[in-house]
Amino acid sequence: MKPGTRFLHSLFEVAHVEFQTYDLSNQKVLFSSGVTRQLLGYSESEYVNLSNEFYRSIIHPDDYGKVQQTINKTIQSKSGDVIEMTVRLRRIDGSYVWLYSRQMIYQRNHANSTLTIIREVEDVTRLVELQGDLEEKVEQLKAISYKNSHLLRGPVSSIIGLVDLIEEHAVTSDHNRQILHYLKETIAKLDGVVREINENARLG
C-alpha cells in the first residue's frame, strides 16, 4: 500500500464521519469509508445496493423531498459550493438516525453535466434529540411565564385591592367578614397557581 493511500485508509478508520463519492449519473455510491454503513448496520454489498436513487429505500418518507431538493441544488451549484442536508435514514433494525451531510461537485462531463459528487456525512441524532428537548423546555418556560404574567397577576391584584379597601375604609361587621372571605378565596387561588408552577418546574 502506497504511503498516501495508507494515510487515507488510517484517516478513514479513526474518523467519526463518513467520506464518500457518489455517481449521480448511475445513481450509486462509488466509494464509502464505511462509517455510515456500520452505523446503519448493513453489509458492504447491502449498502451499495441501498444507495440506488440516493438511498431512497432507507430515507424517511417525509425527508425524501428534501433529498431531491438537495440533489437539484448540488447539480446547479458552482464548483466549490457546499450544499448541506439533514435527513433520517433507516437502520437495519428499523429505527431511524439523523444524518447531516455536506456535498459538492467533484466531476462534470464535457457537457458540464454533473457526474460525481463528494460527500461528508455524520451522525447528528443526539444533537437533534437535544434540540427537541430544548424546544420542549422552552415551551414549558413559556407556559410558566404566561402563568406568572397572567394567572398570578389577577389574584395578586385582587389581594392588593381588597387589603386597600380594608385599610382605607376600616369596614367592620358583615361587610368586613365578606371582604375577608373574598381575600381568603383569592389567596387560595394564588396558592393553587403557585403549586402548579412549582410542579411544572419540578417535572421539567
DOVOGU-463908 format. One line per field, with one value per residue: x, y, z of N, C-alpha, C in turn; residue number from 1. Coordinates in pm, whole numbers, plus 32768, in hexadecimal, padded with zeros to 4 digits. Layout:
N
nX X:...
nY Y:...
nZ Z:...
caX X:...
caY Y:...
caZ Z:...
cX X:...
cY Y:...
cZ Z:...
k NUM:...
END
This chain:
204
nX 8054:803E:80E0:803C:7F3F:7F2F:7F29:7E34:7D86:7DAD:7D53:7C42:7BF4:7C0C:7B6E:7A37:797B:78D7:7966:792B:7903:781B:7767:76AA:7640:7619:7596:7603:76D5:7832:791A:7949:79A2:794E:78E1:77D2:774B:778D:7718:7609:75EA:75F9:767A:779B:7758:7641:7621:7685:75C8:74E5:751A:74AE:73F8:7439:742E:7320:7272:72A7:7296:71E0:7086:7011:70E5:714F:710C:71A7:729F:7298:7288:7381:742E:73EF:7440:754F:759F:7573:7627:7757:78B5:795C:7893:77DF:76E4:75F3:7549:7455:73D4:7300:7368:7322:7376:73F5:735E:726E:7247:727E:7385:7413:74BC:75B6:7628:7722:774E:77F4:7846:7915:7968:792B:789B:78F6:7824:77E5:7743:76EA:77A4:7820:7816:78AA:7890:785C:77FE:7752:76E9:75E3:7523:750B:752D:744C:7385:73C0:7388:7275:722B:7278:71CD:70DD:7101:710D:7007:6F87:6FED:6F7B:6E70:6E77:6EC8:6DEA:6D2A:6D98:6D8C:6C82:6BB8:6C08:6C0C:6B02:6A89:6B41:6B1E:6A17:6A2B:6AC7:6A17:693A:69B0:69F4:68F3:689C:6956:6934:6826:67E2:671F:661F:6580:647F:64BC:65CF:6614:65C2:666E:675F:672B:672E:6835:68C1:6870:68E3:69F0:6A06:69E1:6AC3:6B89:6B5A:6BA2:6CB2:6D0D:6CDC:6D8D:6E80:6E76:6E7E:6F7B:7015:6FE3:704F
nY 7F89:80D9:81FB:82E7:827B:81CE:8287:830B:8233:81F8:82E7:82E2:820D:8267:8345:83E0:841C:83F0:83BE:83DE:8391:83D4:835E:8414:83EF:82DB:82A7:8234:81D8:820B:8202:81C1:8214:8178:81B8:8212:8132:806F:80E7:80DA:7FCA:7F1D:7E2E:7E4A:7E18:7E27:7F32:7FB7:7F66:7FDB:80E1:8139:822A:82F9:828D:8260:8192:8175:826B:8343:835D:845E:8502:84EC:85A2:867C:8611:85FB:870B:875C:86CD:8744:884D:8820:87C1:88A8:8953:8A17:89D5:897D:89D4:897C:88A5:8874:877F:86E2:85B7:8493:8342:81E7:80EB:7F97:7F14:7F8E:807F:81E8:82CB:8411:84B6:8594:863B:86B0:8719:872F:8787:86AA:8647:8694:8657:8683:8713:87AD:8740:86BE:85B5:852B:8545:85B0:8552:859B:8506:84F9:847A:850E:84DE:84EB:85FC:8665:85F6:8676:8779:8762:872D:881E:88D4:887B:88BB:89CF:8A06:89BA:8A78:8B59:8B28:8B34:8C3B:8CBB:8C77:8CF8:8E05:8E33:8D84:8D93:8EA4:8F00:8E90:8F02:9016:902A:8FE9:90BF:9193:9152:9157:9263:92D3:9280:9304:9414:9452:93E1:931E:9265:9156:909C:90E9:9100:8FF8:8F7D:8FE9:8F85:8E78:8E6B:8EB4:8DDC:8D16:8D6E:8D5E:8C49:8BFC:8C70:8BDF:8AE4:8B0A:8B44:8A53:89AE:8A1B:89E6:88D0:889B:88FF:884D:8758:8796
nZ 8000:7FA5:803D:8048:8019:80F1:81C2:8194:81B5:82C4:8330:82ED:838C:8494:849B:84F5:8442:8308:81C8:8074:7F16:7E17:7D05:7C3B:7B41:7B17:7BFD:7CF4:7E06:7DF8:7E90:7FE6:812F:81FB:82F5:8311:82AD:836E:844D:840A:83F5:831A:8229:8151:8043:8050:8097:7FB5:7EF5:7F65:7F37:7E4C:7D8F:7E39:7F3E:7F66:7FC0:80CD:813A:820E:81CB:81E4:81BA:80BE:7FF8:803F:8008:7EEF:7EAD:7F0A:7E63:7D6C:7DA1:7DC4:7CC6:7C31:7CA0:7CC4:7C86:7DAA:7E52:7F76:7FD8:80CE:819E:826E:82CC:8311:832C:8304:83E4:83F0:84AD:84A2:8524:8520:84C9:84E5:83E6:8387:826B:8185:803E:7F03:7DB0:7D00:7C0B:7AB7:796D:780F:77AF:7879:7935:7A74:7AF5:7BCD:7D30:7E64:7FB9:8112:8237:836D:84AD:8552:8608:8723:874D:86CB:876A:885C:880E:87EC:88F5:8968:88E7:8952:8A60:8A4A:89FE:8AE7:8B95:8B22:8B5B:8C71:8C8E:8C24:8CE2:8DBE:8D6E:8D2E:8DAD:8EB9:8EE3:8EF2:8FEA:90A3:907B:90CD:91DD:9239:9204:92AC:93AA:93B2:93BB:94B9:955A:9515:9542:9633:9666:9712:97C4:9716:960C:9616:9652:9568:94A8:950C:94E2:93C7:93A7:9419:9366:927A:92BF:92D7:91CB:915B:91E0:9173:9065:9082:90EB:900D:8F4F:8FCE:8FCB:8EB7:8E7F:8F14:8E94:8D9E
caX 8000:808C:80D7:7FC8:7EC9:7F2F:7F00:7DA3:7D42:7DB2:7CFD:7BB8:7BD8:7C02:7B0D:79AE:7925:78DB:7992:7902:78E9:779C:7752:7621:7611:75EA:754C:763E:774E:78AD:7976:791A:7A07:7915:78AA:7740:771F:7797:76B4:7585:75E9:75F2:76F7:77CC:7709:75BB:7628:7694:7546:7487:753E:7463:739F:7467:7402:7291:722C:72BB:727D:715A:702B:6FF9:7160:7185:70FD:721D:730E:728D:72AD:7412:746E:73DE:7498:75D9:75B3:7574:7689:77D8:7926:7983:781D:77BF:7655:75DE:74CA:7444:7361:72FF:737C:72F5:73D8:73CA:72FC:71F1:724B:72B8:73EA:741F:753F:75D2:768A:7751:7773:781E:7866:799F:798A:78C6:78C5:7913:77A9:77D7:76E1:7729:77B4:7843:781F:78E9:7839:7889:7783:7768:7673:75BF:74A9:7508:751B:73C1:7337:73D7:733D:71E9:721C:7283:7151:7076:7119:70E8:6F75:6F63:700C:6F16:6DF6:6E8D:6ECA:6D5F:6CE7:6DCC:6D66:6BF2:6B69:6C2E:6BF2:6A78:6A79:6B93:6ADB:699E:6A56:6AF0:699F:68EC:69F8:69E5:686C:6897:69A7:6902:679E:67D4:669B:660F:650A:6465:6506:665A:6622:65B2:66EC:67C3:670D:6763:68C6:68EF:6856:6948:6A70:6A01:69F9:6B50:6BD8:6B4A:6BF2:6D3E:6D27:6CE0:6E0A:6EEC:6E6E:6EAF:700C:7051:6FDA:70A9
caY 8000:8153:824E:833E:8227:819E:82F6:831E:81C0:820B:8359:82B4:81B1:82AE:83B2:83C3:844A:83A1:83FD:838B:83CB:839F:836D:8441:83BC:8251:829F:81CF:8200:81D7:81E5:81E2:81F3:810F:81E4:8210:80A6:802D:8123:80A8:7F3A:7ECF:7DFD:7EA1:7E02:7E5C:7FC4:7FE0:7F53:803C:8169:815D:829E:8346:8248:8279:8127:817E:82F5:8354:8391:84EF:854C:84D8:861F:86CB:85D3:8624:8799:8766:869C:87AC:88BD:87F7:87BD:8931:89A2:8A34:898C:89B2:89E8:890C:889D:882A:8738:868D:855E:8418:82C5:8173:8085:7F0F:7EE9:7FD7:8104:824F:8325:8490:84C7:8617:8629:8720:86E3:878D:8749:867A:8633:86AC:8628:86EE:8762:87F7:86FD:8686:8525:84F6:85A3:857D:856B:8583:84E5:84DA:845D:857F:84B5:851F:868D:867D:85D5:86E2:87EC:8749:8740:88AD:8914:8856:890B:8A59:8A0D:89B5:8AFC:8BB7:8B0F:8B69:8CCC:8CE6:8C6D:8D62:8E8C:8E40:8D43:8DC6:8F34:8F16:8E7E:8F61:9098:9022:8FF0:9149:91E7:9132:918A:92F5:92F2:926F:936C:949A:946A:93A6:92E2:9205:9102:9041:9117:90DE:8F67:8F5A:900C:8F24:8DFB:8E78:8EB9:8D53:8CCE:8D99:8D24:8BBB:8BF3:8C90:8B6E:8A79:8B29:8B36:89C3:8978:8A49:899C:8846:889A:8914:87D2:86F3:87BD
caZ 8000:7F9C:80B6:8043:8027:817B:8217:8184:81F1:8355:834F:82E5:83FA:8514:8491:851D:83D6:828D:814D:8004:7E92:7DE7:7C75:7C22:7AC0:7B29:7C7B:7D4A:7E4B:7DBC:7EFD:806D:8194:824D:8376:830B:829C:83F0:84A4:83E3:840D:829F:81F0:80E7:7FC9:806A:8096:7F29:7EB4:7F9D:7F0C:7DD3:7D9C:7EAD:7FB9:7F74:8007:815F:8166:8247:8163:81F3:819F:8037:7FAD:805F:7FBF:7E63:7EA6:7F1E:7DE8:7D06:7DC5:7DAD:7C35:7BFE:7CE9:7C84:7CC0:7E2D:7EA7:7FCE:7FF3:814A:81A9:82E3:82B4:835D:82E4:8351:8408:83CF:8511:848B:8562:84CA:84FF:849B:83A9:834B:81FF:8132:7FBD:7E9C:7D30:7CF2:7B7E:7A4F:78E9:77AF:779D:78F9:798B:7AEB:7AF4:7C50:7D9E:7EDC:802B:819B:827F:83FA:84FF:85AA:864D:87AC:8745:86A7:87E2:88BB:87DC:880C:8986:8982:88BB:89B3:8AD8:8A2B:8A03:8B74:8BCD:8AF0:8BA7:8CF8:8C81:8C12:8D63:8E15:8D42:8D1E:8E14:8F3D:8EED:8F1C:907B:90EE:9073:9120:9269:9255:9208:9323:941E:93AF:93E9:954A:959B:94FB:9575:96B8:966B:977F:97C7:96A6:9597:962D:9645:94DA:9465:9539:949D:9340:93B2:942D:92EA:921A:92EB:92B5:913A:9145:9211:9112:8FEF:90A9:90F4:8F84:8F12:900D:8F9C:8E2D:8E85:8F49:8E2B:8D32
cX 8058:807A:805A:7F47:7EBC:7EFE:7E69:7D55:7D3E:7D56:7C6B:7B94:7BC3:7B98:7A83:794A:793C:790F:7968:78FB:786E:778B:76C1:75E9:75D5:75A3:7581:76BC:77C7:7912:7937:7985:79D1:78D2:7812:770A:7722:7730:7629:7579:75E3:767C:7721:7778:767B:75BB:7634:760F:74E0:74A4:74F6:7403:73BB:7428:736B:724B:723F:72B3:71F0:70FF:7014:7072:718F:7173:7174:7298:730D:72B3:7343:745C:7465:7438:7529:75FA:75C2:75E0:7708:7845:794F:790F:7801:772B:763F:7553:74C8:73C5:736E:7312:7359:7366:73A0:7362:7278:71EC:728E:7321:73EF:74AE:7549:763D:76AA:7781:779A:7846:78FB:79C8:7913:78F8:78DB:789A:7788:7768:772A:772D:77C6:7845:786C:7895:7883:780B:77A4:76E3:765A:7540:749F:74F1:748A:7366:7345:738B:72A9:71CE:721E:7204:70DE:7084:70F2:7051:6F44:6F7C:6FA7:6E94:6E01:6E8B:6E3D:6D15:6D15:6D94:6CCF:6BA3:6B8A:6C06:6B65:6A64:6AC7:6B51:6A5F:69C1:6A7A:6A76:694B:692E:69EB:695B:6862:68E0:696A:687D:6785:674A:6694:6598:64FD:64B4:6598:6671:6616:6633:6759:67AD:6745:67FC:68FE:68DD:68BF:69D0:6A76:6A1B:6A8C:6BA8:6BCF:6B9E:6C86:6D66:6D33:6D62:6E7F:6EEE:6EA2:6F46:7053:7053:7038:7137
cY 807C:81A8:82A6:82F1:81F4:820B:830C:82AD:81CE:827C:8330:825C:81FA:831D:8384:83F5:83F4:83F8:83A3:83DA:8386:83C2:8394:840B:8331:823A:8230:8204:81BE:81AF:8211:81BA:8192:813A:81DB:8182:805D:8064:80EB:8011:7EE3:7E9B:7E5A:7E93:7E38:7EF4:7FF9:7FD5:7FBA:80CA:8193:81CF:82EC:8311:8256:8211:812E:820E:82FC:8394:8428:8542:8543:8553:867A:8696:85FF:86B7:87AA:8739:8707:8825:889D:87F6:884A:8989:89B8:89E3:89CE:89CC:8969:8912:8843:87EA:86E6:863B:84E1:839F:824F:8110:7FFB:7EDB:7F36:8061:8167:82A0:83A2:849D:8550:8603:86AC:86E3:8752:8741:8724:8671:864F:8671:869E:8748:87B2:87BD:86BB:85ED:84ED:8565:8560:85A9:854F:8575:84C6:84C9:84D1:855F:84F2:85B6:86AF:8661:8643:8760:87DD:875D:87D4:88F6:88F6:88A9:899C:8A6A:8A09:8A3B:8B64:8BA7:8B47:8C02:8D03:8CE3:8CDC:8DEB:8EA0:8E05:8D76:8E58:8F50:8F05:8EE3:8FEB:909B:902E:907F:91A4:91CF:9166:9222:931F:92EB:92E2:93F6:94B6:9431:9368:9278:91AC:90AB:9067:90EE:9048:8F3A:8F75:8FA8:8E9C:8DFD:8E77:8E2B:8D00:8CEE:8D5E:8C8F:8BA6:8C0A:8C1B:8AF9:8A8E:8B17:8AA4:8984:899E:89FA:890B:883A:88A8:8895:8765:8713:879B
cZ 8000:8019:80B9:8058:80B6:81DB:820F:81C4:8289:8380:834F:835C:847E:8512:84BD:84B4:835A:821A:80DA:7F83:7E5B:7D53:7C5D:7BA0:7ACE:7BAD:7CD7:7D8A:7E09:7E27:7F81:80D1:81FC:82CD:8378:82FF:8322:8452:8488:83F2:8391:8277:817F:8068:7FDA:805F:8007:7EE0:7EE4:7F71:7E8C:7DF0:7E1D:7F2F:7FD1:7FCC:809E:8193:81A0:81DE:816B:81CB:810E:7FDF:7FC4:8015:7F2D:7E50:7EB1:7EA1:7D7B:7D22:7DA7:7D17:7BFC:7C3F:7C98:7CC8:7D43:7E89:7EF7:7FF1:806D:814E:822B:82D0:830C:8301:8340:8367:83E9:8432:8505:84C9:8502:8514:84A7:8468:8367:82E1:81B9:80AE:7F5C:7E1F:7D2C:7C5F:7B25:79CC:788B:7797:781B:7951:7A00:7AE2:7B81:7CB8:7E10:7F53:80AE:81EE:8311:8443:855E:85F8:86D8:87AC:8726:8720:884B:8892:87FC:88A1:89A9:895B:891C:8A32:8AC1:8A32:8A94:8BB7:8BA0:8B3F:8C34:8CF5:8C72:8C97:8DC1:8DF1:8D39:8D93:8EA0:8F4F:8F20:8FB1:90CD:90EF:90CB:91B4:928F:9262:9285:93A2:9426:93E2:9481:9590:958C:9541:95FF:96CC:96D8:9766:9749:9629:95A0:961A:95B4:948D:948D:94F7:940F:9340:93C0:93AD:9281:923D:92C7:921F:911B:916F:91AF:9095:900D:90B1:9069:8F3E:8F4A:8FDD:8F0D:8E2A:8EB4:8EDE:8DB8:8D51
k 1:2:3:4:5:6:7:8:9:10:11:12:13:14:15:16:17:18:19:20:21:22:23:24:25:26:27:28:29:30:31:32:33:34:35:36:37:38:39:40:41:42:43:44:45:46:47:48:49:50:51:52:53:54:55:56:57:58:59:60:61:62:63:64:65:66:67:68:69:70:71:72:73:74:75:76:77:78:79:80:81:82:83:84:85:86:87:88:89:90:91:92:93:94:95:96:97:98:99:100:101:102:103:104:105:106:107:108:109:110:111:112:113:114:115:116:117:118:119:120:121:122:123:124:125:126:127:128:129:130:131:132:133:134:135:136:137:138:139:140:141:142:143:144:145:146:147:148:149:150:151:152:153:154:155:156:157:158:159:160:161:162:163:164:165:166:167:168:169:170:171:172:173:174:175:176:177:178:179:180:181:182:183:184:185:186:187:188:189:190:191:192:193:194:195:196:197:198:199:200:201:202:203:204
END
